[in-house]
Amino acid sequence: MKQNLGLRNAAAGALAGMACFFSTFAVAAPTDLDQGIRVLQNEWAVIQYKTPAHERVQRFEALSKDAHDLTERYRNKAEPHIWEGIILSSWAGAKGGMGALSLAKQAKAEYEIAIQIDSKALDGSALNSLGVLYYKVPGWPVGFGDNKKAEALLTQALSINPDGIDPNYFYADYLVYRNRKAEAIPYLQKALKAPPRPGREVADDGRREEARTLLKEAQ
């Protein structure tokens, strides 16, 4: 694998051991958690798809602090761990180089916690994002990258959310990375036909553009 953490999108879009955290916020209403996740989703999409590249590192760093605060309030919920992982992964991708490896390791830990809590949360996003990390990050002895683990996780995420834009896009991206371009085409076509996600218009538009670009490469 490349010696550079070319973490393109989080996913991207993504990484977590298990703990419970008790605080005065631990019994807050679920709507507070839902609102917190929406804020992270929206801000992530703006940074990823609407912000100049040279500003992304600083903005992802700031957003990661907000994500961590939400995770600390809801340690026993998978969703904040997933989004903290996605933001850390995206920060690593924006930063690039070997200096991003520590961020990728933190993201990996968050995804692993989320999977232990509920692997199907957010339509299997932790599985998908962890799979992305496994093929984006360098392998041993530099990093923890592992193509076999990547494919297993990505296909597991697809089984949970077979029509979703992200699992189809990232499995296709993995296939292109492995030089299996013909196999990637139907997944990219499916990603482009994926149903819209209410409130995720910016993210959907950005991912579709990425899918179109990758489809041209695969054809």
Legacy VTK file of the C-alpha trace (Angstrom):
# vtk DataFile Version 3.0
C-alpha trace
ASCII
DATASET POLYDATA
POINTS 219 float
0.000 0.000 0.000
1.061 3.610 -0.417
3.173 5.072 2.365
0.821 8.035 2.479
-2.491 8.113 4.265
-4.515 9.128 1.216
-7.742 8.979 3.190
-9.955 10.517 0.577
-13.284 10.907 2.227
-14.317 9.514 5.126
-16.082 8.100 5.199
-15.884 8.242 4.636
-15.738 7.890 5.508
-13.374 5.587 8.471
-12.293 3.134 13.688
-12.805 1.978 18.305
-12.356 -0.907 22.686
-15.349 -0.240 24.976
-16.160 2.073 27.894
-19.015 3.793 29.665
-18.837 7.358 30.825
-21.105 8.768 33.504
-21.720 12.481 33.785
-24.491 14.946 34.455
-25.362 14.648 30.750
-25.696 10.856 30.691
-29.493 10.829 30.864
-30.102 13.656 28.394
-32.995 13.190 26.015
-32.335 11.170 22.836
-33.308 14.200 20.788
-30.214 15.959 22.160
-28.064 13.149 20.774
-29.904 13.237 17.454
-29.409 16.987 17.169
-25.742 16.649 18.033
-25.270 14.043 15.297
-27.060 16.246 12.760
-24.776 19.162 13.587
-21.678 16.988 13.104
-23.013 15.535 9.841
-23.817 18.924 8.380
-20.568 20.571 9.412
-18.533 17.601 8.161
-20.211 17.830 4.746
-19.554 21.570 4.498
-15.875 21.098 5.372
-15.425 18.072 3.110
-17.184 19.387 0.037
-17.501 23.163 0.329
-14.315 24.284 2.068
-10.989 25.054 0.326
-8.463 22.261 0.843
-6.002 24.481 2.714
-8.621 25.239 5.397
-9.800 21.706 6.041
-7.144 20.574 8.509
-7.893 23.380 10.950
-11.658 23.014 10.613
-11.652 19.230 11.008
-9.462 19.624 14.079
-11.985 22.015 15.628
-14.916 19.779 14.691
-13.189 16.750 16.216
-13.342 18.480 19.599
-17.101 18.940 19.272
-17.427 15.299 18.237
-15.388 14.148 21.227
-17.549 16.194 23.583
-20.644 14.447 22.222
-18.983 11.050 22.544
-18.079 11.737 26.154
-21.718 12.541 26.891
-23.000 9.370 25.208
-20.272 6.768 25.709
-22.766 3.894 25.452
-24.183 5.008 22.083
-22.621 3.896 18.814
-23.522 6.968 16.754
-21.213 9.560 18.351
-18.300 7.113 18.218
-18.976 6.650 14.500
-18.991 10.360 13.819
-15.943 11.052 15.927
-14.208 8.365 13.878
-15.360 9.824 10.571
-14.153 13.297 11.520
-10.798 11.985 12.743
-10.415 10.003 9.510
-11.238 13.060 7.426
-8.820 15.182 9.435
-6.139 12.554 8.766
-6.975 12.605 5.072
-6.748 16.373 4.924
-3.470 16.361 6.840
-1.891 13.561 4.822
1.505 11.963 5.200
2.784 9.793 8.012
1.834 12.457 10.523
-1.785 11.468 10.015
-1.288 7.877 11.197
-1.974 8.673 14.855
-5.311 10.242 13.867
-6.188 7.151 11.851
-5.439 4.972 14.876
-7.735 7.105 17.018
-10.471 6.827 14.399
-9.992 3.058 14.246
-10.509 2.852 18.007
-13.765 4.832 17.788
-15.133 2.605 15.016
-14.262 -0.516 16.984
-16.149 0.765 20.024
-19.155 1.570 17.844
-19.130 -1.937 16.341
-19.049 -3.493 19.817
-22.009 -1.362 20.875
-24.109 -1.796 17.734
-22.574 -2.835 14.424
-25.765 -1.917 12.544
-25.975 1.654 13.856
-26.296 4.281 11.119
-26.786 1.467 8.582
-23.468 -0.182 9.380
-21.403 2.975 8.981
-18.752 1.882 11.497
-18.103 -1.309 9.530
-17.898 0.635 6.285
-15.637 3.358 7.671
-13.320 0.902 9.397
-13.082 -1.039 6.153
-12.053 2.144 4.369
-9.272 2.749 6.875
-7.929 -0.759 6.414
-7.275 -0.197 2.708
-6.240 3.456 2.930
-3.703 3.132 5.737
-0.238 1.648 5.022
0.266 -1.950 6.028
2.762 -3.464 8.447
5.319 -2.405 9.627
4.269 1.215 9.071
0.563 1.010 9.853
-2.341 -1.365 10.374
-3.596 -1.568 6.777
-4.977 -4.945 5.689
-6.782 -5.541 2.393
-8.453 -8.783 3.513
-9.927 -7.113 6.587
-10.967 -4.161 4.434
-12.934 -6.280 1.994
-14.590 -8.314 4.752
-15.793 -5.172 6.532
-16.903 -3.404 3.346
-18.957 -6.375 2.176
-20.473 -6.738 5.641
-21.513 -3.077 5.521
-23.037 -3.638 2.086
-25.083 -6.531 3.409
-26.588 -4.198 6.022
-27.217 -1.299 3.634
-27.168 -2.738 0.090
-28.724 0.319 -1.566
-26.776 3.007 0.311
-24.599 5.495 -1.487
-21.608 5.206 0.857
-21.188 1.407 1.069
-21.556 1.062 -2.691
-19.149 3.906 -3.404
-16.468 2.761 -0.997
-16.607 -0.891 -2.017
-16.196 0.294 -5.609
-13.307 2.528 -4.559
-11.666 -0.472 -2.902
-12.130 -2.560 -6.051
-10.571 0.152 -8.215
-7.687 0.410 -5.757
-7.185 -3.370 -6.140
-7.267 -2.968 -9.930
-10.603 -4.789 -10.187
-12.197 -1.987 -12.156
-14.793 -4.025 -14.044
-16.173 -5.318 -10.747
-16.470 -1.767 -9.432
-18.751 -0.455 -12.192
-22.093 -1.904 -10.995
-21.471 -0.650 -7.469
-20.766 2.853 -8.741
-23.897 2.763 -10.866
-25.849 1.685 -7.800
-24.288 4.458 -5.723
-25.450 7.008 -8.288
-28.985 5.653 -8.035
-29.031 5.496 -4.237
-32.053 7.081 -2.543
-31.426 10.582 -1.159
-30.835 10.980 2.553
-33.037 13.699 4.058
-30.894 16.472 5.498
-27.737 15.087 3.877
-28.023 16.889 0.544
-24.519 18.363 0.592
-22.957 15.004 1.438
-25.040 13.195 -1.188
-24.120 15.689 -3.899
-20.442 15.447 -3.042
-20.448 11.656 -2.962
-22.259 11.431 -6.290
-19.647 13.638 -7.884
-16.942 11.372 -6.508
-18.815 8.352 -7.850
-19.059 9.901 -11.323
-15.333 10.621 -11.334
-14.462 7.109 -10.197
-16.852 5.587 -12.752
-14.952 7.333 -15.553
-11.743 5.842 -14.216
-13.253 2.371 -13.970
-14.765 2.295 -17.453
LINES 3 222
14 0 1 2 3 4 5 6 7 8 9 10 11 12 13
2 14 15
203 16 17 18 19 20 21 22 23 24 25 26 27 28 29 30 31 32 33 34 35 36 37 38 39 40 41 42 43 44 45 46 47 48 49 50 51 52 53 54 55 56 57 58 59 60 61 62 63 64 65 66 67 68 69 70 71 72 73 74 75 76 77 78 79 80 81 82 83 84 85 86 87 88 89 90 91 92 93 94 95 96 97 98 99 100 101 102 103 104 105 106 107 108 109 110 111 112 113 114 115 116 117 118 119 120 121 122 123 124 125 126 127 128 129 130 131 132 133 134 135 136 137 138 139 140 141 142 143 144 145 146 147 148 149 150 151 152 153 154 155 156 157 158 159 160 161 162 163 164 165 166 167 168 169 170 171 172 173 174 175 176 177 178 179 180 181 182 183 184 185 186 187 188 189 190 191 192 193 194 195 196 197 198 199 200 201 202 203 204 205 206 207 208 209 210 211 212 213 214 215 216 217 218
